[in-house]
């Protein structure tokens, strides 16, 4: 009499095909995200710099709105946005930087060494009224942020009502 009950069956170990496919999919998604993070470092830098430019523009704009002085006042350098190739910030902050590039950092200025700034149309400064609206003949104001080491670029827009946004597309 053969006893099949006495033979112990070994439980099968291993992974099912579905489990293997899920793990492979997860690893491929994870590696795609990791590769994109390492290869597009520049685009992240441009995005971060755009946000910093927006912050500086808003600071100069708010300083002007809180000033309650005439736009033609003699000492309004803190209320006008200067846009030079190597400095973006209040006129006073950029003058300080041009006099001494090693001067202490200011919150109303941004001076990254590998990037340049310019305004579409060739202007070098933006004045605001007491409501924060730009006093420019060409609106919206488009500030370009370009890299000297790559083709990465960004744009900051100031519309006619003074709203400041970072974008990669057209300013509206």
C-alpha positions in Angstrom: 0.0 0.0 0.0 1.5 3.2 -1.1 0.8 6.1 1.1 0.6 9.4 -0.7 -0.4 11.1 2.5 3.0 10.3 4.1 4.9 12.2 1.3 5.3 15.7 2.3 4.7 18.2 -0.4 7.1 21.1 -0.5 5.4 24.4 -0.7 6.4 26.3 -3.9 8.5 29.3 -3.3 9.2 32.2 -5.6 7.5 35.1 -7.2 4.5 35.1 -9.4 4.7 36.7 -12.8 2.4 39.5 -11.7 4.7 40.4 -8.8 7.8 40.4 -11.0 6.1 42.7 -13.5 5.0 45.1 -10.8 8.5 45.3 -9.3 10.0 45.9 -12.8 7.5 48.7 -13.5 8.2 50.3 -10.2 12.0 50.2 -10.7 11.7 51.6 -14.2 9.5 54.5 -13.0 11.9 55.2 -10.2 14.9 55.1 -12.4 13.3 57.4 -15.0 12.6 60.0 -12.3 16.1 59.7 -10.9 17.7 60.1 -14.4 15.6 63.2 -15.1 16.6 64.7 -11.8 20.3 64.3 -12.6 20.2 65.3 -16.2 18.0 68.4 -15.9 19.8 70.2 -13.0 20.0 73.4 -15.1 16.2 73.6 -15.6 15.7 73.3 -11.9 18.2 76.1 -11.3 16.4 78.3 -13.8 13.1 77.6 -12.1 14.5 78.4 -8.7 16.1 81.6 -10.1 12.8 82.7 -11.6 11.1 82.3 -8.3 13.9 84.4 -6.6 13.5 87.1 -9.3 9.7 87.2 -8.7 10.5 87.6 -5.0 12.9 90.5 -5.6 10.5 92.2 -8.0 7.7 92.0 -5.5 9.9 93.3 -2.8 10.8 96.4 -4.8 7.2 96.8 -5.8 5.9 96.6 -2.2 8.7 99.0 -1.1 7.3 101.5 -3.6 3.7 100.9 -2.6 4.6 101.6 1.1 6.8 104.6 0.4 4.1 107.2 -0.2 6.7 109.5 -1.9 6.5 111.3 -5.2 8.0 109.2 -8.1 10.3 112.1 -9.0 11.7 112.3 -5.5 15.5 112.6 -5.4 16.1 109.4 -3.3 13.9 106.8 -4.9 16.6 104.3 -5.7 15.1 101.7 -3.4 11.7 101.9 -5.2 12.9 101.4 -8.8 13.7 97.9 -10.2 17.1 97.8 -12.0 17.6 95.1 -14.6 21.3 94.9 -15.6 23.0 91.9 -17.2 24.7 90.9 -13.9 22.2 92.3 -11.3 18.5 92.4 -10.8 17.1 94.4 -7.8 16.5 97.9 -6.5 18.7 100.5 -8.1 20.4 101.2 -4.8 21.2 97.5 -4.3 22.6 97.1 -7.8 24.7 100.3 -7.4 26.2 98.8 -4.2 27.0 95.6 -6.0 28.6 97.4 -8.9 30.8 99.4 -6.5 31.8 96.3 -4.5 30.9 92.8 -5.8 31.9 91.4 -2.5 29.5 93.6 -0.6 27.2 91.8 1.9 24.2 90.2 0.3 20.9 92.1 0.2 17.4 90.7 0.0 16.4 93.2 -2.7 19.1 92.0 -5.2 20.0 88.8 -7.0 23.4 88.4 -8.7 24.0 84.8 -9.9 27.3 84.5 -11.7 26.2 82.2 -14.5 23.0 84.0 -15.5 22.1 87.3 -17.2 19.0 89.4 -17.0 17.4 91.7 -19.6 14.1 93.4 -20.3 12.4 92.7 -23.7 12.5 96.1 -25.4 15.9 97.2 -24.0 14.8 99.1 -20.9 17.1 98.8 -17.9 14.7 99.7 -15.1 11.0 99.5 -14.1 9.3 102.1 -12.0 6.1 101.4 -10.1 3.2 103.7 -9.1 1.8 103.7 -5.6 -0.6 100.9 -6.5 2.3 98.7 -7.7 1.5 99.1 -11.4 4.5 99.3 -13.7 5.0 102.7 -15.3 6.2 101.4 -18.7 5.1 102.2 -22.2 5.4 98.5 -23.3 3.2 96.2 -21.2 3.5 93.5 -20.0 7.1 93.8 -18.8 9.1 90.8 -19.8 12.3 90.0 -17.8 14.4 87.3 -19.4 16.7 85.1 -17.3 19.3 83.3 -19.5 22.2 81.1 -18.7 25.7 81.7 -19.9 26.6 78.0 -19.7 23.6 76.3 -21.2 20.5 77.0 -23.4 18.2 77.2 -20.3 16.1 80.3 -20.0 13.2 81.6 -18.1 10.9 84.6 -18.0 9.3 86.8 -15.4 6.3 88.8 -16.4 4.8 91.9 -14.8 1.3 92.7 -16.2 -0.3 96.1 -16.4 -1.9 95.6 -12.9 1.4 94.8 -11.3 0.9 91.0 -11.1 4.3 89.3 -11.2 4.6 85.7 -12.5 7.3 83.3 -13.6 6.6 81.6 -16.9 8.3 79.8 -19.8 5.6 80.9 -22.3 4.4 84.2 -23.5 3.5 87.1 -21.1 -0.1 87.9 -21.1 
